[in-house]
Amino acid sequence: MLAEILVFPEVPAGTSFITFVLAILRAGSYVFNKCSRHCRKILAQLQRVFVSSEQFESVDLQLHRIVLLAAQQHYLLRVLRLKVGDRFLAISPNQTWLAQLSDGNSAQLLELLPPKPPLPVNIHLLAALPKNGFDDVVRQVTELGVGTITPILSDRTLLKPSPKKLDRWQRIAQEATEQCERPTVPNLQAPSNWQTALTQIQADQKYIAAARADAQHLLTALPQAPDSSEIPTIAIAIGPEGGWTEGEIEMAIGDNYQPITLGPTILRAVTASPAAVTIIMGRYSCI
């Protein structure tokens, strides 16, 4: 790569040493900028694989390599058809490494990459489980940047998910995170009933979508982004088909949730969640 772009300007004979040095510095700046753009382009094309802290191995207290799980080996070698020496991005909580396949079972850590800046808002989505389509909800809100997802078993919830469902949703969230190049996977919690969830949620602002209520629109209800570096947490509750019951809304109001609407039309349950997350992200200039 450097051989292709490293082109120094010609320095005529008799030019002073200072002029020569300045010419070299100008060339160096050009090379650096072009390398930087080229490297960013290459990194954007690399495949991303999420790894856990247990996969890291250190030598002399320095992280040296990662041991690949069977599923990761299959993905890298069989699906992507990478070979020994090929590179990819290994992403662990709050860290991204440039890694290189050293064999079929492990990869060498080459460089710790600069972290991406965090999103200026942390969204906790409480979504009552719809009869169908929650896979799409998880995928879409993950792509939009949600921080935590809590599936809610409301009075009108028909789906009674098994533990395998939670495993499936966590896999979908991880795949969506890799696809959209987020640095972290959202926290996908186990399904909870509404009363229990209300007692466990800690947030700076809490909203509950009430489709037919005479309530303020979510966009105008959201406060301005804080001037400080502190990242606010916003909880948004979305009901199931048929909406929340009056008792559930009153229970939420009693726990300082503000009823809001998402617009003049009635949205499907699977549409309302990504719509609400989009509004919040747009309010804080995240998208």
N, C-alpha and C positions, 0 to 999 in steps of 0.2 A: 504494500500500500504506500509506504513512504517513498519507495523508488519512483512511483507514479506521480507523486505530487510535490516531491522535494526539488523545486526548480529555483535556483538562486539567480538573482539578477546579475547581469554581466557588469564587471567593474573595469572600466577602461584602464589601460596602462598609465601609470603616472598619477593615479588617484591617491589622495592622502589616506593614511591609515584610519583616521577618524571617519572619513567618508565610507571606507570599506566596511568598518564595523557597523555603521548605521545601516548600510545596505544589507548586511547579514541579519541584523536585528529585525529589519522590515520583512525579510524573507522568513525568519523564524516565526514572526507573528502570523504571517500568512499560512505557514505550514501548520501552526498550532490550531488556528481557527478551522482550517479545512479538515485536519485530523479530528478535531472535536466533533464537527458535524458528521463526518464519516463514521466515527465510532458510535455516536448516538444512533445513527441509522442502522448500524450492524446490531447494536444491542436491542433495538426495537424488533428486529427480525428473529431473535433467539427465542426458543421455546422456554416456557417457565414451568418449573416443577416445585411444588411445595414440599418442604421437608420439616421434620420435627427435630427438636434439640437432641433427642436420643440417637439420631443418625450421625451426629458429628463425632469425629475422632480427632484427637489432638496429639501433637508431638512437641515436646518441650514447652508445654502450656500454650502452644499456638495451634489454632484450628488448622487442620491439614487436609482432611478429606471427609467425605460423607459416604456412608454405606447405603446403597440403594435397596429399597424394598422390592419384593417380587413384582408388585403392580407397577412400580416405577421403571424397573428393568424392562418389563413388557412394553410399556408406553414408549420409552426412549429407543429401545432396540428394534422392536417389532413394528410398532405403529409408526413412529417417526423415522425409523431406519437409520438412526445415528450410528456412527462407527467410533472406535477408539480414537481419541484425539479430537473428536467433535465437541463443541462447547454448547452450554445451555445456562440458564439462570436458575440457581437454587435459592428459593425464597423461604426463609424462616421468619418467625414473628419479629417484625421491625428490622430485618436485615435481608439484603439481596447480595448474593455472591455470584461472580462469574466462575463457572465450574467447567471442568473438562473430563470427559469420560476416560478413565485410566484402564478399565477393563469392564467386563459385563456386570460386575457386582458393586463397583464403587466409582467415585469421581473425585478428582483433585480440586481443591479450592484454590483458585488463582488470584482473586482480588475481591475485596469488599467494596461494593459500589456505593456511591453517595445515596442516602435515603431520599425518597420522595417526600415533599412536604405533606403533612396530614391535612385531611379535609377540615374546613373551618367549622363544621357542625357534626355532631354525633347523633344519629337518628336511631331511636329504638322503636321498631315497628311491632305493634301488637295486632296480629291479624287473625280474626276468627276463621277457623278452617272452613273453606267452601267444600261443597260436595265433590267437585272436580277442579283441577287446574292449579293446585297449590305448588306443583313443581315449577310452573311458569312464573308464579309470584316470587318464589325464592330466587329463580334465575334473574328475573328482571330487576328486582330491588337490589340484588347483589351488584349487578352492573351499574346501577345508579348510585351506589355508594353507601347503602344502609350499614349501620354498625352492629345492630343486634336485632334478631328476629325471634319473637315469642309467639308460637302458634297458640291460639286461644280456643278452648272448648266452651262455647257460649250456650245459652239456652236453646238456640235454634240450630246449633251445629249438628249435622247428620253424620259426618265422618268420625269414626272412632279409630284413630291411627294405631298401628302396632309399632313396637320398637324398631322394626325394619324400615318403617317409613322415615323415622328420624335419621337413620343411617343414610337413606337415599337422599334426603334433603341436604344433609351435610356434604355428601359427594357432589350434588348439583351446585351447591354454594362454592365449593372449592374449584370445580371446573369453570364456573362463571368468573371466579376471581382470576384464574389463570388467563382466561380469554380476554378479560377487560383490562388486564395489567394493573390490577389493584395490588398494593403491597401487603394487605392483610385480608384474611378470610373473615366474613362477618360471624359473630357469635350466634349460632343457631341453637336456641334452648329447647328443652323438652316441652311438649304441649302442657298447658296449664289451664285450670278453670279460671273464670273471670275474677272471682273474688280473691283467689290466691294471688293472681298476677297483680292486682291493684295494690296489695300490701307489700309487694316486692320491688316495684318499679321506683327508681330514683331518677328524677329528671328536673331540669330547670324550668321547662315548659311542658304541659301535658294537654293533649287535645283528643277529642273523641268525635269521629265523623258521624253526624246525625243527619241522614239524607233529607228528611222531610221537615226538619226543625227550622224555625225562624232564627237562624244563627248567622254569625259572621263568617265570611269566606276565610279559609285557612291562610291565603296569601296576605290578607290585611290583618289577620290576627297575630301573625308572627312578628316578634319584636325585631328591632334593628340588630345587626351583628354587633357584638360588644367590641369596644375599642381595645380592650386588653388582649393578650395572647391566649387567654383561657378559652377553651373550646366548649361551647354550650351543648347540653344534651337535651334533645327534644323527643318526647314520646308521642306517638300518634297511634290511635286505636281505630281499626277498621272492622266493621261488623260482617256477618255472614249473609247469605241469601236471606232476604226478608228484613235485614237490618237488626240493630240491637233492640231488645225489649225495653219498655219504659223503665222497668226496674233496674236493668243494667246501666242505662244512661244516668238514672238518679244515683246509683251506687258510684259511678265514675265522678259525677259532679261533687258528691260528698268527699271524694278524694282529690279535689282540686283540678279535675279535668275540665277543660273548656269545650263545650259543644261547638263544632264548626261544620261548614259544608264544603264540598269540593267543586261546586258549580251549580248551574240551574238544572242540569239533567241528572237522572238517577243512574249511577254507574253500577256495573256488575261488580261483585265482590273481588274477582280476580283483576279487574281494571282499577278499582279504587286504590289499592295499595301502591302500585307503581305511580299512579297519578299523584297521590299525596306526597310520596318521596320526591317526585320531580318538582313539585311546588316548593317544598322546603329547600331542596338543593338550589333551585333557581333563585329563591329569595336571598340565599347567602352567596350567590354568584359562584356556585360550584360547577355548573354545567354550561 
